[in-house]
């Protein structure tokens, strides 16, 4: 695994917080991309690189409590995997 491998953080956000979260994320150019496909209600994925793993975790921890962000899991992207897991 290299520092450039894709690192994914699964999060849950209430619908009312998604647009605000996206706006805050846009201010962190290049940190992560938000994907909202699949998962359950309010579940999203932040796609980043393994090299930015600590920076992304620190940024998530710094977000305001009002967003009601919940981190569901973290894992490295592996194309051959068919289900989500944790690393």
N, CA, C and O atoms as a GROMACS GRO file, in nm:
protein
  348
    1UNK      N    1   0.084  -0.117   0.000
    1UNK     CA    2   0.000   0.000   0.000
    1UNK      C    3   0.089   0.124   0.000
    1UNK      O    4   0.186   0.130   0.076
    2UNK      N    5   0.059   0.221  -0.083
    2UNK     CA    6   0.139   0.342  -0.090
    2UNK      C    7   0.061   0.461  -0.035
    2UNK      O    8  -0.059   0.452  -0.009
    3UNK      N    9   0.132   0.573  -0.017
    3UNK     CA   10   0.068   0.695   0.032
    3UNK      C   11  -0.034   0.751  -0.065
    3UNK      O   12  -0.116   0.834  -0.028
    4UNK      N   13  -0.030   0.705  -0.191
    4UNK     CA   14  -0.121   0.758  -0.290
    4UNK      C   15  -0.244   0.669  -0.309
    4UNK      O   16  -0.331   0.700  -0.390
    5UNK      N   17  -0.251   0.560  -0.234
    5UNK     CA   18  -0.369   0.475  -0.239
    5UNK      C   19  -0.490   0.555  -0.190
    5UNK      O   20  -0.478   0.647  -0.110
    6UNK      N   21  -0.605   0.516  -0.240
    6UNK     CA   22  -0.728   0.584  -0.204
    6UNK      C   23  -0.771   0.544  -0.064
    6UNK      O   24  -0.778   0.426  -0.032
    7UNK      N   25  -0.801   0.643   0.017
    7UNK     CA   26  -0.847   0.625   0.154
    7UNK      C   27  -0.990   0.677   0.162
    7UNK      O   28  -1.018   0.789   0.120
    8UNK      N   29  -1.080   0.597   0.217
    8UNK     CA   30  -1.221   0.633   0.222
    8UNK      C   31  -1.268   0.639   0.367
    8UNK      O   32  -1.241   0.549   0.447
    9UNK      N   33  -1.338   0.746   0.398
    9UNK     CA   34  -1.399   0.762   0.531
    9UNK      C   35  -1.549   0.769   0.509
    9UNK      O   36  -1.600   0.857   0.440
   10UNK      N   37  -1.620   0.675   0.570
   10UNK     CA   38  -1.768   0.674   0.562
   10UNK      C   39  -1.823   0.759   0.675
   10UNK      O   40  -1.784   0.744   0.790
   11UNK      N   41  -1.915   0.848   0.641
   11UNK     CA   42  -1.975   0.937   0.740
   11UNK      C   43  -2.126   0.938   0.725
   11UNK      O   44  -2.181   0.903   0.620
   12UNK      N   45  -2.192   0.978   0.831
   12UNK     CA   46  -2.337   1.001   0.827
   12UNK      C   47  -2.362   1.146   0.865
   12UNK      O   48  -2.306   1.198   0.962
   13UNK      N   49  -2.447   1.211   0.786
   13UNK     CA   50  -2.485   1.350   0.810
   13UNK      C   51  -2.635   1.363   0.794
   13UNK      O   52  -2.692   1.300   0.704
   14UNK      N   53  -2.701   1.442   0.879
   14UNK     CA   54  -2.842   1.469   0.853
   14UNK      C   55  -2.855   1.550   0.723
   14UNK      O   56  -2.765   1.628   0.690
   15UNK      N   57  -2.963   1.533   0.653
   15UNK     CA   58  -2.983   1.604   0.525
   15UNK      C   59  -2.963   1.754   0.538
   15UNK      O   60  -2.910   1.817   0.447
   16UNK      N   61  -3.005   1.812   0.650
   16UNK     CA   62  -2.995   1.958   0.668
   16UNK      C   63  -2.849   2.005   0.678
   16UNK      O   64  -2.823   2.125   0.665
   17UNK      N   65  -2.755   1.915   0.701
   17UNK     CA   66  -2.614   1.953   0.718
   17UNK      C   67  -2.529   1.930   0.594
   17UNK      O   68  -2.415   1.975   0.589
   18UNK      N   69  -2.582   1.860   0.495
   18UNK     CA   70  -2.500   1.820   0.380
   18UNK      C   71  -2.446   1.939   0.302
   18UNK      O   72  -2.327   1.943   0.270
   19UNK      N   73  -2.531   2.036   0.272
   19UNK     CA   74  -2.486   2.151   0.192
   19UNK      C   75  -2.381   2.232   0.268
   19UNK      O   76  -2.282   2.276   0.210
   20UNK      N   77  -2.402   2.251   0.397
   20UNK     CA   78  -2.303   2.324   0.477
   20UNK      C   79  -2.171   2.247   0.481
   20UNK      O   80  -2.064   2.306   0.468
   21UNK      N   81  -2.180   2.116   0.499
   21UNK     CA   82  -2.060   2.032   0.500
   21UNK      C   83  -1.985   2.044   0.367
   21UNK      O   84  -1.862   2.059   0.366
   22UNK      N   85  -2.058   2.038   0.256
   22UNK     CA   86  -1.995   2.050   0.124
   22UNK      C   87  -1.925   2.185   0.109
   22UNK      O   88  -1.816   2.192   0.052
   23UNK      N   89  -1.987   2.291   0.159
   23UNK     CA   90  -1.926   2.423   0.151
   23UNK      C   91  -1.797   2.431   0.230
   23UNK      O   92  -1.698   2.488   0.183
   24UNK      N   93  -1.797   2.374   0.350
   24UNK     CA   94  -1.676   2.373   0.432
   24UNK      C   95  -1.567   2.291   0.364
   24UNK      O   96  -1.451   2.330   0.363
   25UNK      N   97  -1.605   2.176   0.308
   25UNK     CA   98  -1.508   2.090   0.239
   25UNK      C   99  -1.448   2.160   0.118
   25UNK      O  100  -1.329   2.141   0.089
   26UNK      N  101  -1.526   2.240   0.047
   26UNK     CA  102  -1.472   2.312  -0.069
   26UNK      C  103  -1.359   2.406  -0.030
   26UNK      O  104  -1.270   2.433  -0.111
   27UNK      N  105  -1.362   2.455   0.093
   27UNK     CA  106  -1.255   2.543   0.142
   27UNK      C  107  -1.125   2.469   0.169
   27UNK      O  108  -1.021   2.531   0.190
   28UNK      N  109  -1.131   2.338   0.168
   28UNK     CA  110  -1.013   2.254   0.193
   28UNK      C  111  -0.969   2.190   0.061
   28UNK      O  112  -0.964   2.067   0.050
   29UNK      N  113  -0.939   2.270  -0.035
   29UNK     CA  114  -0.910   2.225  -0.170
   29UNK      C  115  -0.812   2.107  -0.173
   29UNK      O  116  -0.702   2.115  -0.120
   30UNK      N  117  -0.856   1.999  -0.235
   30UNK     CA  118  -0.771   1.882  -0.253
   30UNK      C  119  -0.770   1.784  -0.138
   30UNK      O  120  -0.703   1.682  -0.146
   31UNK      N  121  -0.843   1.814  -0.029
   31UNK     CA  122  -0.840   1.724   0.086
   31UNK      C  123  -0.918   1.596   0.060
   31UNK      O  124  -0.869   1.486   0.090
   32UNK      N  125  -1.038   1.608   0.005
   32UNK     CA  126  -1.121   1.490  -0.017
   32UNK      C  127  -1.233   1.525  -0.114
   32UNK      O  128  -1.264   1.642  -0.137
   33UNK      N  129  -1.292   1.422  -0.168
   33UNK     CA  130  -1.409   1.435  -0.254
   33UNK      C  131  -1.525   1.365  -0.185
   33UNK      O  132  -1.510   1.253  -0.136
   34UNK      N  133  -1.640   1.431  -0.181
   34UNK     CA  134  -1.758   1.374  -0.119
   34UNK      C  135  -1.837   1.295  -0.222
   34UNK      O  136  -1.872   1.347  -0.328
   35UNK      N  137  -1.866   1.170  -0.190
   35UNK     CA  138  -1.949   1.085  -0.276
   35UNK      C  139  -2.069   1.042  -0.194
   35UNK      O  140  -2.056   1.008  -0.076
   36UNK      N  141  -2.183   1.042  -0.256
   36UNK     CA  142  -2.306   1.012  -0.183
   36UNK      C  143  -2.383   0.896  -0.244
   36UNK      O  144  -2.505   0.889  -0.229
   37UNK      N  145  -2.316   0.806  -0.311
   37UNK     CA  146  -2.382   0.693  -0.374
   37UNK      C  147  -2.387   0.575  -0.278
   37UNK      O  148  -2.294   0.552  -0.202
   38UNK      N  149  -2.496   0.502  -0.283
   38UNK     CA  150  -2.508   0.382  -0.202
   38UNK      C  151  -2.520   0.413  -0.054
   38UNK      O  152  -2.543   0.528  -0.015
   39UNK      N  153  -2.504   0.312   0.027
   39UNK     CA  154  -2.514   0.331   0.170
   39UNK      C  155  -2.656   0.354   0.215
   39UNK      O  156  -2.749   0.350   0.134
   40UNK      N  157  -2.673   0.378   0.340
   40UNK     CA  158  -2.805   0.404   0.397
   40UNK      C  159  -2.838   0.552   0.393
   40UNK      O  160  -2.761   0.632   0.340
   41UNK      N  161  -2.952   0.588   0.451
   41UNK     CA  162  -2.992   0.729   0.454
   41UNK      C  163  -2.888   0.815   0.525
   41UNK      O  164  -2.845   0.783   0.636
   42UNK      N  165  -2.849   0.922   0.460
   42UNK     CA  166  -2.753   1.014   0.519
   42UNK      C  167  -2.609   0.968   0.516
   42UNK      O  168  -2.522   1.036   0.569
   43UNK      N  169  -2.581   0.852   0.454
   43UNK     CA  170  -2.443   0.803   0.448
   43UNK      C  171  -2.371   0.856   0.324
   43UNK      O  172  -2.426   0.861   0.214
   44UNK      N  173  -2.247   0.896   0.347
   44UNK     CA  174  -2.163   0.952   0.240
   44UNK      C  175  -2.023   0.896   0.256
   44UNK      O  176  -1.988   0.840   0.360
   45UNK      N  177  -1.943   0.913   0.153
   45UNK     CA  178  -1.803   0.871   0.157
   45UNK      C  179  -1.715   0.990   0.121
   45UNK      O  180  -1.744   1.065   0.028
   46UNK      N  181  -1.609   1.005   0.197
   46UNK     CA  182  -1.505   1.102   0.165
   46UNK      C  183  -1.388   1.024   0.108
   46UNK      O  184  -1.330   0.939   0.175
   47UNK      N  185  -1.353   1.054  -0.017
   47UNK     CA  186  -1.243   0.985  -0.085
   47UNK      C  187  -1.122   1.077  -0.082
   47UNK      O  188  -1.130   1.193  -0.122
   48UNK      N  189  -1.010   1.024  -0.034
   48UNK     CA  190  -0.887   1.101  -0.022
   48UNK      C  191  -0.769   1.008  -0.053
   48UNK      O  192  -0.787   0.904  -0.117
   49UNK      N  193  -0.651   1.045  -0.010
   49UNK     CA  194  -0.535   0.959  -0.027
   49UNK      C  195  -0.486   0.914   0.110
   49UNK      O  196  -0.513   0.979   0.212
   50UNK      N  197  -0.416   0.804   0.112
   50UNK     CA  198  -0.359   0.752   0.238
   50UNK      C  199  -0.265   0.856   0.300
   50UNK      O  200  -0.258   0.867   0.422
   51UNK      N  201  -0.194   0.931   0.217
   51UNK     CA  202  -0.102   1.034   0.267
   51UNK      C  203  -0.175   1.144   0.343
   51UNK      O  204  -0.116   1.210   0.429
   52UNK      N  205  -0.301   1.166   0.312
   52UNK     CA  206  -0.378   1.272   0.377
   52UNK      C  207  -0.467   1.219   0.490
   52UNK      O  208  -0.551   1.293   0.542
   53UNK      N  209  -0.451   1.095   0.526
   53UNK     CA  210  -0.535   1.030   0.626
   53UNK      C  211  -0.538   1.110   0.758
   53UNK      O  212  -0.645   1.139   0.809
   54UNK      N  213  -0.423   1.144   0.812
   54UNK     CA  214  -0.418   1.217   0.939
   54UNK      C  215  -0.475   1.358   0.926
   54UNK      O  216  -0.544   1.406   1.015
   55UNK      N  217  -0.446   1.423   0.815
   55UNK     CA  218  -0.499   1.557   0.791
   55UNK      C  219  -0.652   1.553   0.782
   55UNK      O  220  -0.720   1.640   0.837
   56UNK      N  221  -0.706   1.453   0.713
   56UNK     CA  222  -0.850   1.439   0.700
   56UNK      C  223  -0.915   1.412   0.836
   56UNK      O  224  -1.018   1.470   0.868
   57UNK      N  225  -0.856   1.323   0.915
   57UNK     CA  226  -0.909   1.293   1.048
   57UNK      C  227  -0.908   1.418   1.138
   57UNK      O  228  -1.004   1.443   1.210
   58UNK      N  229  -0.801   1.494   1.134
   58UNK     CA  230  -0.792   1.617   1.213
   58UNK      C  231  -0.898   1.717   1.169
   58UNK      O  232  -0.960   1.783   1.252
   59UNK      N  233  -0.917   1.729   1.038
   59UNK     CA  234  -1.017   1.821   0.986
   59UNK      C  235  -1.158   1.779   1.030
   59UNK      O  236  -1.237   1.863   1.073
   60UNK      N  237  -1.188   1.650   1.019
   60UNK     CA  238  -1.319   1.601   1.061
   60UNK      C  239  -1.343   1.629   1.210
   60UNK      O  240  -1.454   1.667   1.249
   61UNK      N  241  -1.240   1.612   1.291
   61UNK     CA  242  -1.252   1.637   1.436
   61UNK      C  243  -1.273   1.785   1.466
   61UNK      O  244  -1.326   1.818   1.572
   62UNK      N  245  -1.232   1.872   1.376
   62UNK     CA  246  -1.243   2.016   1.400
   62UNK      C  247  -1.378   2.074   1.358
   62UNK      O  248  -1.406   2.191   1.386
   63UNK      N  249  -1.461   1.995   1.293
   63UNK     CA  250  -1.588   2.046   1.243
   63UNK      C  251  -1.685   2.077   1.358
   63UNK      O  252  -1.679   2.014   1.464
   64UNK      N  253  -1.774   2.174   1.337
   64UNK     CA  254  -1.868   2.211   1.444
   64UNK      C  255  -1.965   2.096   1.477
   64UNK      O  256  -2.008   2.022   1.388
   65UNK      N  257  -1.997   2.083   1.604
   65UNK     CA  258  -2.090   1.980   1.650
   65UNK      C  259  -2.228   1.993   1.586
   65UNK      O  260  -2.299   1.893   1.571
   66UNK      N  261  -2.266   2.114   1.546
   66UNK     CA  262  -2.398   2.138   1.487
   66UNK      C  263  -2.420   2.060   1.358
   66UNK      O  264  -2.534   2.038   1.318
   67UNK      N  265  -2.312   2.017   1.293
   67UNK     CA  266  -2.326   1.937   1.171
   67UNK      C  267  -2.379   1.797   1.201
   67UNK      O  268  -2.437   1.732   1.114
   68UNK      N  269  -2.361   1.751   1.324
   68UNK     CA  270  -2.402   1.618   1.366
   68UNK      C  271  -2.338   1.509   1.279
   68UNK      O  272  -2.402   1.411   1.242
   69UNK      N  273  -2.211   1.529   1.248
   69UNK     CA  274  -2.133   1.435   1.168
   69UNK      C  275  -2.098   1.312   1.251
   69UNK      O  276  -2.055   1.325   1.366
   70UNK      N  277  -2.116   1.196   1.194
   70UNK     CA  278  -2.078   1.071   1.260
   70UNK      C  279  -1.987   0.993   1.164
   70UNK      O  280  -2.026   0.964   1.051
   71UNK      N  281  -1.868   0.959   1.210
   71UNK     CA  282  -1.776   0.878   1.129
   71UNK      C  283  -1.816   0.731   1.150
   71UNK      O  284  -1.819   0.682   1.262
   72UNK      N  285  -1.846   0.663   1.040
   72UNK     CA  286  -1.892   0.524   1.045
   72UNK      C  287  -1.780   0.424   1.025
   72UNK      O  288  -1.789   0.311   1.073
   73UNK      N  289  -1.675   0.463   0.956
   73UNK     CA  290  -1.566   0.370   0.930
   73UNK      C  291  -1.464   0.430   0.835
   73UNK      O  292  -1.488   0.531   0.770
   74UNK      N  293  -1.350   0.365   0.830
   74UNK     CA  294  -1.241   0.408   0.742
   74UNK      C  295  -1.181   0.284   0.677
   74UNK      O  296  -1.168   0.179   0.741
   75UNK      N  297  -1.144   0.295   0.552
   75UNK     CA  298  -1.081   0.182   0.486
   75UNK      C  299  -1.009   0.227   0.360
   75UNK      O  300  -1.038   0.331   0.302
   76UNK      N  301  -0.913   0.145   0.319
   76UNK     CA  302  -0.842   0.169   0.194
   76UNK      C  303  -0.923   0.106   0.081
   76UNK      O  304  -0.976  -0.005   0.096
   77UNK      N  305  -0.932   0.175  -0.029
   77UNK     CA  306  -1.005   0.125  -0.145
   77UNK      C  307  -0.930   0.008  -0.206
   77UNK      O  308  -0.811   0.017  -0.235
   78UNK      N  309  -1.002  -0.100  -0.226
   78UNK     CA  310  -0.945  -0.217  -0.292
   78UNK      C  311  -1.046  -0.261  -0.398
   78UNK      O  312  -1.153  -0.310  -0.364
   79UNK      N  313  -1.012  -0.243  -0.525
   79UNK     CA  314  -1.107  -0.272  -0.633
   79UNK      C  315  -1.163  -0.414  -0.629
   79UNK      O  316  -1.277  -0.436  -0.672
   80UNK      N  317  -1.088  -0.509  -0.578
   80UNK     CA  318  -1.134  -0.648  -0.579
   80UNK      C  319  -1.234  -0.677  -0.467
   80UNK      O  320  -1.298  -0.782  -0.468
   81UNK      N  321  -1.247  -0.587  -0.372
   81UNK     CA  322  -1.340  -0.610  -0.261
   81UNK      C  323  -1.482  -0.576  -0.306
   81UNK      O  324  -1.504  -0.480  -0.380
   82UNK      N  325  -1.576  -0.655  -0.261
   82UNK     CA  326  -1.715  -0.631  -0.299
   82UNK      C  327  -1.796  -0.573  -0.184
   82UNK      O  328  -1.911  -0.534  -0.205
   83UNK      N  329  -1.739  -0.567  -0.064
   83UNK     CA  330  -1.811  -0.509   0.048
   83UNK      C  331  -1.718  -0.419   0.127
   83UNK      O  332  -1.595  -0.427   0.114
   84UNK      N  333  -1.776  -0.332   0.207
   84UNK     CA  334  -1.699  -0.236   0.286
   84UNK      C  335  -1.643  -0.304   0.410
   84UNK      O  336  -1.698  -0.402   0.460
   85UNK      N  337  -1.534  -0.250   0.458
   85UNK     CA  338  -1.474  -0.300   0.581
   85UNK      C  339  -1.401  -0.190   0.651
   85UNK      O  340  -1.417  -0.073   0.614
   86UNK      N  341  -1.324  -0.221   0.750
   86UNK     CA  342  -1.245  -0.125   0.824
   86UNK      C  343  -1.099  -0.164   0.818
   86UNK      O  344  -1.064  -0.281   0.807
   87UNK      N  345  -1.015  -0.064   0.826
   87UNK     CA  346  -0.872  -0.087   0.832
   87UNK      C  347  -0.824  -0.034   0.964
   87UNK      O  348  -0.705  -0.042   0.994
   0.00000   0.00000   0.00000
